[in-house]
């Protein structure tokens, strides 16, 4: 695709031309999805990041002064959206794990053996909580 055609679509989209904006979406969307997926290795999160970026572009395309900067502007937007979603998902995941750990710490049964596993950072990590009775008769 020639840069001149992309520049024309950007200029027309800035003026409110929905067809030109659709052409920009068709042209950039597949590569933006691949880019987001490479950043997060999560298909759903990549789709969400790209969709959020397109929504932001619809509201702020009028601010772009140089149509040649559109490509890098879009990739930066997708990058930041992906990182924001990753951070948000990590905070939610950390809170869930913290709640689980708090629930285990409230158990006072000394004759129990509890085994729990959590997924941390997309890797399975096992946490064993072993509590032996203090009075062992041999």
C-alpha positions as CSV (number, residue, x, y, z in Angstrom):
1,X,0.0,0.0,0.0
2,X,1.4,3.4,-1.0
3,X,2.0,5.9,1.8
4,X,0.1,8.5,-0.3
5,X,-3.1,6.5,-0.1
6,X,-2.8,6.1,3.7
7,X,-2.1,9.8,4.0
8,X,-5.2,10.5,2.0
9,X,-7.3,8.2,4.2
10,X,-6.0,9.9,7.3
11,X,-6.8,13.4,5.9
12,X,-10.3,12.3,4.9
13,X,-10.9,10.5,8.2
14,X,-9.9,13.7,10.1
15,X,-12.7,15.5,8.1
16,X,-15.2,12.9,9.3
17,X,-15.2,10.5,6.3
18,X,-16.3,7.2,7.7
19,X,-15.3,5.3,4.6
20,X,-11.8,6.5,4.8
21,X,-11.7,5.5,8.5
22,X,-12.9,2.1,7.6
23,X,-10.2,1.8,5.0
24,X,-7.6,2.7,7.7
25,X,-9.1,0.0,10.0
26,X,-9.0,-2.7,7.2
27,X,-5.4,-1.8,6.4
28,X,-3.9,-1.6,9.9
29,X,-6.1,-3.9,12.0
30,X,-4.5,-7.3,11.2
31,X,-1.0,-6.1,11.8
32,X,-2.0,-4.3,15.0
33,X,-3.5,-7.5,16.3
34,X,-0.3,-9.4,15.6
35,X,1.7,-6.7,17.3
36,X,-0.5,-6.7,20.4
37,X,-0.4,-10.5,20.6
38,X,3.4,-10.5,20.5
39,X,3.4,-8.1,23.4
40,X,1.0,-10.0,25.7
41,X,0.7,-13.6,24.2
42,X,-3.0,-13.4,25.0
43,X,-5.5,-13.3,22.1
44,X,-8.4,-11.8,23.9
45,X,-6.3,-9.1,25.6
46,X,-4.7,-8.3,22.2
47,X,-8.2,-7.9,20.7
48,X,-9.3,-5.7,23.6
49,X,-6.2,-3.5,23.3
50,X,-6.6,-2.9,19.6
51,X,-10.3,-2.2,19.9
52,X,-9.6,0.3,22.7
53,X,-7.0,2.0,20.5
54,X,-9.4,2.3,17.6
55,X,-12.0,3.9,19.9
56,X,-9.4,6.4,21.2
57,X,-8.4,7.2,17.6
58,X,-12.0,8.0,16.6
59,X,-12.1,10.6,19.3
60,X,-8.6,12.1,18.7
61,X,-7.8,11.7,15.0
62,X,-8.4,15.4,14.5
63,X,-5.3,16.1,16.5
64,X,-2.9,14.4,14.2
65,X,-1.0,17.0,12.2
66,X,1.1,14.9,10.0
67,X,-0.7,12.0,8.2
68,X,2.6,10.2,7.8
69,X,2.8,9.9,11.6
70,X,-0.5,7.9,11.8
71,X,1.2,4.5,11.6
72,X,3.5,5.1,14.5
73,X,0.8,6.8,16.4
74,X,-1.4,3.7,16.1
75,X,1.3,1.3,17.1
76,X,2.1,3.5,20.2
77,X,-1.5,3.5,21.1
78,X,-1.8,-0.3,20.8
79,X,1.4,-0.7,22.8
80,X,0.2,1.5,25.7
81,X,-3.3,-0.1,25.7
82,X,-1.8,-3.6,25.8
83,X,0.5,-2.7,28.7
84,X,-2.3,-1.0,30.6
85,X,-4.5,-4.1,30.2
86,X,-1.7,-6.3,31.3
87,X,-1.1,-4.2,34.4
88,X,-4.9,-4.2,35.2
89,X,-5.1,-8.0,34.8
90,X,-2.1,-8.5,37.0
91,X,-3.6,-6.3,39.8
92,X,-6.8,-8.3,39.7
93,X,-4.9,-11.6,39.7
94,X,-2.7,-10.4,42.6
95,X,-5.8,-9.4,44.6
96,X,-7.4,-12.8,44.1
97,X,-4.2,-14.6,45.3
98,X,-4.0,-12.3,48.3
99,X,-7.6,-13.1,49.2
100,X,-6.8,-16.8,48.9
101,X,-3.7,-16.6,51.1
102,X,-5.7,-14.6,53.7
103,X,-8.4,-17.2,53.9
104,X,-5.7,-19.9,54.5
105,X,-4.0,-17.9,57.3
106,X,-7.3,-17.9,59.2
107,X,-7.4,-21.7,59.5
108,X,-6.2,-22.9,62.9
109,X,-6.6,-26.7,62.6
110,X,-3.1,-28.0,63.5
111,X,-3.8,-31.5,62.2
112,X,-4.5,-30.5,58.6
113,X,-2.4,-30.6,55.5
114,X,-3.5,-28.1,53.0
115,X,-2.3,-28.0,49.4
116,X,-3.2,-25.2,47.1
117,X,-1.9,-24.1,43.8
118,X,-2.1,-20.8,42.1
119,X,-1.3,-19.6,38.6
120,X,1.2,-16.8,38.8
121,X,2.4,-14.9,35.8
122,X,0.9,-17.5,33.5
123,X,3.1,-20.2,35.0
124,X,1.8,-22.8,37.4
125,X,3.4,-22.4,40.9
126,X,2.5,-24.7,43.7
127,X,2.3,-23.4,47.2
128,X,2.2,-26.0,49.9
129,X,1.1,-25.0,53.4
130,X,2.0,-27.8,55.8
131,X,1.0,-27.5,59.4
132,X,2.0,-30.5,61.6
133,X,0.7,-30.9,65.1
134,X,2.9,-29.8,67.9
135,X,2.3,-32.9,70.0
136,X,3.7,-35.8,68.2
137,X,4.0,-39.2,70.0
138,X,6.4,-41.7,68.6
